[in-house]
Amino acid sequence: MKLFVANCSVQKRKFSYKIPEDNQHYFQDILPGHQICIEDSPEVVNHIVWQHEIYGLQESTKVDSNFSGICYSIDKPVSHSQIKHGHEQKKENMDDMSQKILEASAVTINNTISNEVLKTGEKPRDGLDLEIVGEAVNQEQENAPSTTKKVVKVSN
């Protein structure tokens, strides 16, 4: 049985696994957009998949909001379109997580400011507008990446 494991992220991944009743760890590098093939018995292949499912490894046809960036296929290579879809899903997951962290940070900042204002005996203003702007390290780079994230009116 063949297990194809594809890297849909933008970073090189070191795929490590153990084989049942063998104490040795096995490692294979997977470059971004590439895949590896592990050929072994169905029991070993299923064991390798089981080891990684708890870390977000998903079947290439079923990637979702819990996708870690690594997917697999049994007995046939992961298609280019599946790798591309996985990359887009991983990016969407990261954007969603980033927005949630930004919103939680804004609530924390707002609460801290409100508590400090209350200590002065004054009433805090209604809410906080927060904007995070990220710029490329190398501004001379063609199409330099940048980002702007906003959380508007975090209320008291």
N, C-alpha and C positions, 0 to 999 in steps of 0.2 A: 504494500500500500504506500502511496506517495502523499506526503503532506507538503503543500506549498504555503509558505508564510511570506506575506508581502508587507513592506514598509510604506505606508501612505503618508508618513510625516516628512518633515523637511530636514531631519537630522539622521545621521547614521545610527542604527540601533544594533546593540549586541544582544542577540537572541540566545538565551541560555536555557538548557533543559537537562533533565535527568531521565535516565531510562530505568524502568522498574528493576529492582534487585541488582543495581549497579551503583556504586558510590561515586562514580566519576561524574563531574559536570561537563557538559558539552556546550561549546560556544560557537556561534557563527555570526559574523557581521552581515548586516543587511543595509545596503546603501539606500538613500531616499529614492522612492519610486521603483525599487528593485524587489526581487523575491529570491528566496532560497527553497531548496527541495530537500526534504528528509525522507528517505525511503526505509521502511521497516515494517514489522508486523502490524496488523490492525490494533492489537493490544497496546503496543508501544506508541503508535500514532495517537490513539485515543488518550493515552496517559499524558502525552506532551500537550495536547489541546486542553485537557483538564487542568494541567498545571498553570496554564496562562489565562484561562477564561476568567478567573477571579481578578485579573489585572486588566481586563478590557479586551482581550483577544476575541474577535468575533468572526463568524463565517462571512466570507466576502460578499455574499448576496444579502446579508442581513445587518449591515452596519447601522447603528442608531446613535442616540444622544449619549450613550455610555462608551462610545468607541474610543479606544486608546491610541489608534494610529497604526495598529498591527492587525492584519486580518489573515484568514487562511482559507484554503480550498483543499478538498480531498481529491486526489487522483487526476486533477487537471489544473494547469496554471491559473493564477488569478489574472483576469483580463486587464488590459490597459485602462479600459473604461471603469472597471471596478476600483482600480488603484486611484484613478482620478476622483471618482465619487467619494472614496474613503478619505482622500486628502481634503476635499471640500467639506465633508462632514466633520473631520477633526478640526478644521479651521473654524467652522460654525460653533462647535462645542467650546473651543477656546475663547471665542468672542463672547459667547453667552456667559462663561465663567468669569471673564474679565469684567463684564457689565455687573454681574452680581457682587463681585468683590468691590467694585467702585461704589455701588449703591450702599453696601454695608459700611464702607469707609466713610461715606458722606453722612450716614446716620450717626456714626460714632463721633465724627468731628462736630456735627451739629449739636449732639448731646453734651459734648465737652464744653463747647462755647456757651450753650444755654446755661449749664451748671455754673460756669464761671461768672456769667452775667448776673445770675440769681444771687450769687455771693455778695455782689455789690449792692444788692437791694433794688436793682432795677428789673424791669420786665424784659426778657429777650425779644428780639424782633421775630417776626413770623418766618421761620425757615431759612434755608441756605441754598444758594445756587453754586454748584461745583462744576468746574470744567478742568479736565486734564488734557494737556496738549503734549504730544510726543513728537519729537523731531529726529531726523536721521543724524547719526553721529557725523557722517561725512556729507555736508551740505552740497559739495561739488559733484557728488555722484549723480549720474543721470537717473531721472525718476526716483529721487531719494524718497524713501518711505517716511510717512508721517501718519499721525493719528490724532483724532480729537474725540474725546468721550465726554458726555455731559450727563449730569444728574441735576434736574431742575426742581427747585423748591422741596427740599427735605423739610417737612413740617415738624414743629415741636410737639 
